[in-house]
Amino acid sequence: MSDSNEAAPSGPTRGAVATVVVTIALLAALVWALTPPSVTFKPAPLEPVPADCPKIAREFVPSNLTEVPDATLARLAPEKRMRAFYRLNIEPCPCGCNSSVAFCRLNYPKCESSRKLAEKIITEVQAEIGRK
C-alpha cells in the first residue's frame, strides 16, 4: 500500500479562526456603540418652591408611611385607603424636598404643595370605581 493518501489536517484553519474572532469583536463593538446610556430621572418641581418648604439635596426615595395627618383618609373604605397611601408614598412632592407626598405631609405640615397634591390624590382615589 502506498502512502499517497496522507491525512489531511482536520479542523478549522487559522484564517477561519481569525475571521470568526474579528467578526465577534466587531459585533461586540457595534453592540457597545449602539447601547444607549442609562438615564437618570429626577423629579422636578412643577410650581415655584414655597418659602416654608425644606431645600434638601437628595434623591427621591419612596416612603412606607401608614399614617398621614388628614381627616379625609379615615372616611375611605379600607381598600381605597390603602390605594391612597400607596400613591401618597410613591409620588414625589412637587415642592422640591425630594420626599414623598406622605413624608412631606407628616414632617412639613405647612407645605402647601404637598397638601394640595394629597387632596387631589385622595379625591381621585374616592372617585375610582371598583378597582381590584
TORMIGU-738043 format. One line per 4 residues: number of its first residue (from 1); for each residue z, y, x negated of N, C-alpha, C, O. Coordinates in steps of 0.1 Angstrom, whole numbers. Example, Ala and Ser with C-alpha at 12.3 -4.5 7.8 and 13.67 -1.06 7.14 Angstrom:
1 = 78/-57/-132/78/-45/-123/78/-33/-132/85/-33/-142 | 71/-22/-128/71/-11/-137/79/0/-129/80/11/-134 .
***
This chain:
1 = 0/-12/-8/0/0/0/0/12/-9/6/13/-19 | -7/22/-4/-8/34/-12/1/45/-6/4/45/6 | 6/54/-15/15/65/-11/7/77/-7/12/88/-10 | -4/76/-1/-12/88/2/-6/95/14/-9/107/17 .
5 = 2/88/22/9/94/33/23/99/29/33/92/33 | 24/109/21/37/114/17/44/120/29/37/125/38 | 57/120/29/65/125/40/63/140/40/66/147/31 | 59/145/52/57/160/53/71/166/56/79/159/63 .
9 = 74/178/51/87/183/54/89/186/69/80/191/76 | 101/182/73/103/183/87/112/196/90/119/200/80 | 111/201/102/120/213/105/111/226/103/100/226/99 | 118/237/107/110/250/106/108/255/92/116/251/83 .
13 = 98/262/90/95/268/77/104/281/75/109/286/85 | 104/285/63/112/297/60/106/309/67/114/318/72 | 93/310/69/87/321/76/91/321/90/93/332/96 | 92/309/97/95/309/111/110/313/113/113/320/122 .
17 = 119/309/104/133/312/105/134/327/103/142/334/110 | 127/333/93/128/347/91/123/355/103/129/365/107 | 112/350/109/107/357/121/117/357/133/119/367/140 | 124/345/135/134/344/145/146/354/142/151/360/151 .
21 = 150/354/130/162/363/126/158/377/128/166/385/133 | 146/381/124/142/395/125/141/399/140/145/410/144 | 135/390/148/134/392/163/147/394/169/149/403/177 | 157/385/166/170/386/172/177/399/168/184/406/176 .
25 = 175/403/155/181/416/150/175/428/158/182/437/161 | 162/428/160/155/438/167/160/439/181/162/450/187 | 161/427/188/166/427/202/180/432/203/184/440/212 | 189/429/193/203/434/193/203/449/191/211/456/198 .
29 = 195/454/182/194/468/180/189/475/193/194/486/196 | 179/470/200/174/475/212/185/476/223/187/486/230 | 192/465/225/203/464/234/214/474/231/219/481/240 | 217/476/219/228/485/214/223/500/217/231/508/222 .
33 = 210/502/215/205/516/217/204/519/232/205/531/235 | 201/509/240/200/512/254/213/512/262/213/515/274 | 224/508/256/237/507/263/242/522/264/244/529/254 | 245/526/277/250/539/279/264/541/274/272/531/274 .
37 = 268/553/269/281/555/265/291/554/277/287/557/288 | 303/550/275/313/549/286/316/563/291/318/572/283 | 318/564/304/320/577/310/335/578/312/342/568/317 | 341/590/310/355/592/312/356/602/324/351/613/323 .
41 = 362/598/335/363/606/347/377/612/347/387/606/344 | 377/625/350/390/632/352/389/640/365/379/646/367 | 400/639/373/399/647/385/400/662/382/407/667/373 | 392/669/389/391/684/387/397/691/399/395/686/410 .
45 = 404/702/397/409/709/408/398/715/417/388/720/411 | 399/713/430/389/718/439/391/732/443/382/739/448 | 403/737/442/407/750/446/414/756/434/418/749/424 | 416/770/434/423/776/423/438/770/423/444/768/433 .
49 = 443/768/411/456/762/409/467/772/413/467/783/408 | 475/769/423/486/778/427/496/780/416/497/772/407 | 502/792/416/512/795/406/524/786/405/530/785/394 | 528/781/416/540/772/416/538/758/413/547/750/412 .
53 = 525/754/410/523/740/406/524/738/391/521/748/383 | 529/727/387/530/725/372/517/723/365/507/718/371 | 516/727/353/504/726/345/507/715/334/511/718/323 | 505/703/337/508/692/328/495/686/323/486/682/331 .
57 = 493/685/310/481/679/304/483/664/302/489/660/292 | 478/656/311/479/642/311/468/636/319/462/643/328 | 465/623/317/455/616/325/461/613/339/473/611/340 | 453/611/349/458/608/362/462/593/362/454/584/358 .
61 = 474/591/367/479/577/369/484/576/384/492/583/388 | 478/566/391/483/564/405/498/561/405/503/555/395 | 504/564/416/519/561/417/521/550/427/511/545/433 | 533/546/429/536/535/438/548/538/447/557/530/449 .
65 = 548/551/451/560/556/459/559/550/473/548/549/479 | 570/548/479/571/543/493/578/553/502/580/550/514 | 583/564/496/589/575/504/583/588/500/582/591/488 | 580/596/510/574/609/508/581/618/519/581/614/530 .
69 = 586/630/515/592/638/525/582/644/535/577/655/533 | 579/636/545/570/640/556/574/633/569/574/621/569 | 578/641/579/582/635/591/571/628/599/574/618/607 | 559/632/597/548/625/605/545/611/601/540/603/608 .
73 = 549/607/588/547/593/584/556/584/592/552/572/594 | 568/588/596/577/580/603/572/576/617/576/565/622 | 563/584/622/558/582/636/546/572/635/542/567/646 | 541/569/624/529/560/623/534/545/625/545/541/621 .
77 = 524/537/630/526/523/630/527/517/616/522/523/607 | 534/506/614/536/501/600/523/499/592/523/502/580 | 513/494/599/500/492/592/494/505/587/489/507/576 | 494/515/596/489/528/593/498/535/583/492/543/574 .
81 = 511/533/583/520/540/574/516/534/559/516/542/550 | 514/521/559/510/515/545/497/520/541/495/523/529 | 488/522/550/474/528/546/476/542/541/470/546/531 | 484/550/548/487/564/544/493/564/530/489/572/522 .
85 = 503/556/528/510/555/515/500/551/504/500/556/493 | 491/541/507/481/537/497/473/549/493/471/551/481 | 468/556/503/459/568/500/467/579/493/462/585/483 | 479/582/497/487/592/491/490/589/476/492/598/468 .
89 = 491/576/473/494/571/459/482/571/450/484/572/438 | 470/569/456/459/567/447/450/580/446/442/581/437 | 452/589/455/443/601/454/450/612/446/462/615/448 | 443/618/437/449/628/428/451/641/436/443/645/444 .
93 = 461/648/432/464/661/438/454/671/433/453/672/420 | 448/680/441/438/689/436/444/701/429/437/710/425 | 458/702/428/464/714/422/462/714/406/465/724/400 | 459/703/400/457/702/386/469/696/379/469/696/366 .
97 = 479/690/386/490/684/379/487/670/374/495/664/367 | 475/665/378/471/651/375/481/641/380/482/630/374 | 487/643/391/496/634/397/490/630/410/481/636/415 | 495/619/416/490/615/429/496/625/439/505/632/436 .
101 = 490/625/451/495/634/462/509/630/465/517/640/467 | 513/618/466/526/614/469/536/618/458/547/624/461 | 533/617/446/541/621/435/543/636/435/554/641/433 | 533/643/437/533/658/437/542/663/449/550/672/448 .
105 = 540/656/461/548/660/473/563/658/470/571/666/474 | 566/646/463/580/643/461/586/652/450/598/656/452 | 579/654/440/585/662/428/583/677/428/590/684/422 | 572/681/436/569/695/436/567/699/451/556/702/455 .
109 = 578/699/459/576/702/473/570/715/477/565/717/488 | 570/725/468/564/738/471/549/738/469/543/748/473 | 543/728/464/529/727/461/521/727/475/522/717/482 | 514/737/477/506/738/490/494/729/490/490/724/500 .
113 = 488/727/478/476/718/477/480/704/481/472/698/489 | 491/699/476/495/685/480/499/684/494/496/674/501 | 505/695/500/509/695/514/497/694/523/497/686/532 | 487/702/520/475/703/528/468/689/528/463/684/538 .
117 = 466/684/515/459/671/514/467/660/520/461/651/527 | 480/660/519/488/649/526/486/650/541/485/640/548 | 487/662/546/485/664/561/471/658/565/469/652/575 | 461/662/557/447/657/560/446/642/560/440/636/569 .
121 = 452/636/549/452/621/548/459/615/560/454/605/566 | 471/620/564/478/614/575/471/616/588/470/606/596 | 464/627/590/456/629/602/444/619/602/441/614/613 | 438/617/591/427/608/590/431/593/593/425/586/600 .
125 = 443/590/588/448/576/590/452/574/605/450/564/610 | 458/585/611/461/584/625/449/582/634/449/575/644 | 438/588/630/425/588/637/418/575/635/409/572/643 | 421/567/625/414/555/623/416/545/634/427/544/640 .
129 = 406/538/638/407/528/649/407/514/644/398/510/636 | 417/507/647/419/492/645/413/487/632/405/478/632 | 417/493/621/412/488/607/420/476/603/433/476/603 | 413/466/599/420/454/594/418/452/580/423/442/574 .
***
